[in-house]
Amino acid sequence: MAKTKIQNSKSQVAVKSSSKAVPVKKKKGPVSHFWTLNSLLLLFVFSAVIFSTAYFTYERAMYYSLVFCDDNIFVLDYNEFNKSDDAVSKAFKRTIGTSYYRPVLDLSFINDCRMSKKLDSTIYTSKGMNLDTKIKGGHRDDPTTWPFIYKRTNIWLHVIGSVLVFIFFVFIGYRQVQSFIFGMLFTLHPILSPAASWISGRNDSLMTIFVLLSFIFMISYLRNDKWFSWILLLVHFLMFTIAMFTKEIGAMFVPVAATYIYIFWVRTEKLKLFSLKNVLLVVGWGLIGIVWNYMRQQAIKGIKNPDTIGFEALMKNYPTFAVFVSKIFLPLKMIALSTFEWPTILAGVGLIILIVLFFIYAPKYGIKFDRWRGFVGASWFLWFLVPTLMVRIVYVDDFFDYAEHRAYLPMIGMIWMIFEIINSFKIDFKKPLTIAISSILIIIFFYNSYNYVDKFEDRKHFWGHMVATYPYKSRGYLDLGKAYYVENEFKEAEECYFKGIERNPNNFNLYIDLSAVYLRLGEYAKSIEKAEYALKLDPTNMIAKYNLGKAYLSTGKNKEGADYLSVAASMGWQKFPGIFFDIGQGYFRSKEYPKSIEAYNNHLKIMPNHVPTLTQIGFVYANMNNFDKALEYFKMVMDIEPTNQDAWNNTARVYNITKKFNLIGPLIQQMKARGVTIHPDVAKMQR
């Protein structure tokens, strides 16, 4: 027994001595079995499932039309810029909209435009689509205005973003099955459907990709002590730079990353606060920020942003915190551009209170909840959301309060918090009950998102959904009316405009569009009435002046019509390419010939060698008894169109008026030889 005790004693001493002799090496950062063969294989399988699910859910949106809610700006209004040879360099010198500096987003549209040049009708007919229907809003003979490539890019960005979200959570140490389930929920969440289906929603999915890549390479750099860490650092800086130049809130990566580094590395003594690794990160972020800010300031120089910016905007937008939390947990009443509603706000407030109470009291009740790790998720959610609330776009109070796709990046922080809450309860995602609940949620999300995609099919579906969701707002009726108007369904458009007026009698745009409807229907008195009322509400409105001018011309009030059109042209003739011709017609009919010629010449600057304009100028000079000038213009028309009957017949008339009878006969012989129609009055001249 004594021997045994001695042996045990020695053994205990040996063990104690051994524990002192072998120091325990501290692990760097959260560790996952990311690089094992089995993990990589499972990672590939899960990524492939997320990839396929995302693509299948949104694939048909590629063949949908423009909805004319900002997407027309990127595809149509920016078309000439996107096609220009120097567009890439200019993208870094200009803003989008007013003062939004997003050159990488701009580059994505430039790339789409150039890829679209290779399109042909087979992309639609191969899917059994009607080409004329699906390019609605674009130009029939210009594939760069077709929405296919632009929408395809949106879908691919969401597919890549969804896979990256899954990989990101695995990379920072969460279990693959758990990360896969939440990756699927992220992929199929209805609140993110606009980012995949609506061209205007891509900025957030695009930025999320580069923010996640930046975070992944930053963590890899922190974990790595070898020479390779320098390459990881440089790649991190590159991804961070691209994120910054994609959307301004990319700058919020810095406080989020700083929070992560402090909680996961500095607080746990895995890295000193002023270590070389941290200093290099801060210096790099600072230099990139300085360059970005300088380039942005150069781009926005002289631009006055009409939007409300700062604390005042935040005071209007702050309910977004609650509605995003509400819609992330309870995705109901989904619409791309949403309005604050009390049920959604109260549900969000209730959920926020529950989360805060859990943070405070969970440890007191023996729940092993790591507040610090949960705080990283909360920090991510708040930092990436707050900047979007510091801007209130002008004229949207009767339209929307927040865009759903802005939840794209903040939602990752919410998932991070949910991970920590779930882990505190030690929920096993391999158990049948957990798998069943998760599967049901995934199926529900898939069903809702799959059907939600159809709301982006075309202009009517998009704005029809707006009207159905918010029937009390006039803006939806305005744009739904426009959708009917462009398809020549004027009665339906008229009905929409009147419904909009019932809800907001001071929306001058509704009266402007009504005046346009009545112009097309030939009801000129009504058109004048609506245009004049629009000008009472907005005396400087260019389109109202244009419609009023056109209506006056149609009722024989030529001088009044030409005067209104002239004012509209001085405010922005580019919107109305034919406006100078109409002005010329009005002044000609009111016998103000010099003004008429001036207007026609302005039209020729836009459309050189335009035969009807040249003919009219010749006719004006003839009425001014300047017959030599008249003949000069008729000759120009003949050179362009050798068989133009108006120019030939008008030339004969001038010869008759100026008593050059000897020239009429040979002229008529030339007309016969060329097959030009001889008008009866000219035929009499020969006799």
C-alpha positions, 0 to 999 in steps of 0.5 A: 500500500505504501508503495502504491501511495508513493507511486501515486504521489510521484505521479501526482508530482510528475503531472504537476511538474509537467503542467508547469513545464509545458506552457499553453499556447494561446489560440488566435481568434475564434477557431473553426475547423474550416480547412479540414477535408470533410468541412470543405466538402460539406461547405461546398455542398451547402454552398451549392444548395444555397447557390441553386436555391437563390438562382432558381427562386429569382431566375425568371426575373431576368426576363421581366421588364423595367418597372420605371422606379429609378431603374429607368434612370440607370438603364435609359437616362444614363444610357449615353453615358454608359456607352461612352468610351470614357465612362469608366474614368468619368464614373469616379468623377461624378455622382449618382442622383444628386450627391451620392458618390458610388462609382463602383455601382456606376461601373456595374451599370456601365459593364451591363450596358456594354455586355448588352450590345451582344444581345439579340431576341433569342434571349427572350424567344428561347424562353417563350417570351414576347420580345416586344413585351419584355423590352417595354420601356427600352428602345426596340432597336437598342439592346443596351436599353433592354433590362435582361443583362441588368436584371441578370446582374442583380440576380447573380449579385444576390446569389453570390452574396447569399453564398458569402453570408453562409461562408462568412458565418462558418469562417468566424466559427459557427457550425456549418449546419446552423450557418447553412440554415440561416444562410438559406433563410437569408437567401430566401428572405422576402425583405431582400427580394427587391435587391435580386428582382429590382435593378435599383436595389443592387447597391446593397447586395453589391456592397455586402459582397465586398464588406464580407470579403473585406471582413473575411480577409481581415480576420485571415490577416489577424489569424496569420503570423506568416509572410502570407499575412501581408498579402491578406492585408493588401487584399483586405484593403482592396476589398474595403476600398471597393466597398467604400466606392460602392456606397457611402456606408461602406465607411461603417466597416471601420467601427464594426471591425474595430468592435469585433477586434476589441471584443474577440481579440483585445478583450480576450488578450489574444492581441494587444490594442496597439499591436503592429497588426492593429496599427497597420489596419488603422493606418490603411483604413485612414489612408483609404478614407482620405483618398475616398473623401478627396475624390468624393469632395471633387465629385460633389463640388458645386452640387446642392443636395435638396434632400434633408440630411443629418439629425432632422432626417434621422428624426423622421426615419428612426422608426426604420429601426423597429420596422426592419426588426419587425420585418426580419422576424415577421416578413409581412406586407412586403413592398420594395418601397414601404411606409411606416405603419403602426402595427409593424412599428409596434411589433418591432418595438416589442421585439427590440424590448425582448432582445434588450431584456434578454441581453440584461437578464439572461446571465442572471437566470443562469443562461450562458449568453455571451453579451459581448459576442451578441453585442458585435451583432448588434453593433453590425446591425446599428452601424450599417443601418444608421447612416441610411437614416441620416438622409430623407429624400425630398418629395417622398412623404407621399411615396415611401419611408424606407426601402426594404433592400437597405436591410441587406447588410444590417440583417447579417448583424441581426443573424449574428445576434440570433446565433448567440441567443440560440447557442445560449440555449444549446439548441441542436440543429441536427435534431429532427424537431429543429430540422422540421421547424427550420425546414418549414421556415425555409419553405414559407420564405421560399413561397413568399419570395417566389411569389413576390418576384412577380411584383417586379414583372413590369410597370403595371405589376410594380405600381399595381402592387403599390396601389394594392398595398397603400390604397390611401397614397396618391403616388401609386395611382400616379405611376400606375396611370403612367403605366396605362398611358404609355400603352395607350389605355387612356381611360384606365389612366384617367381613372387612376389619376382621378383616384390619386387626386381624391387622395391628394388634390395638391399633387400637381403631377396628377393634373399634368398627366391628365392634361397629357391624356386629354391631349391624346384623346383630342379633348383640348379644353379639358387638357387646357383646364388641367394644365392651367390648374397644374400651373396654379400649384406649381407655376414654374412647371416645365411639363405643364407649360409644354402641355398647355402650349400643345393644347393651345396650338391644337385649338388654334391659339397659335401665338399663346401655344408657341409662347408657352412652348418657348418657355418650356424649351428654355427650361429644358428642351432635351425632354421634348426633341420636337418642341422647336418644330412645334414652336416654329409652327405656332409662330408661322401660323401667327405670322411671326416669321422671324421667331418661326425661322429662329425656332426652326433653326434651333430644331435643325441644330438638334436634327440636321437635314430634317426635311420637314423643317427645311421645307417649312423654312423655305415656305416661311421665306416665301411668305416673307417674299424672300423668294431667293432664300425660299428656293435655296431651302427647297433646293436643299430638300431636293438634294436630300430627297430627290423625289420630295413633292413638296419641294418641287411643287413649291419651287414651281409656285415660287417661279410662278409668283416671281413670273419666271414662267420659262422655268416652270415647263422644264421643272415639270419635265424634270418632275415627270422624269423623276416620278414626282407627283405634280399637284393640280395647281402646278399642272395648271401652270404648264397649260 
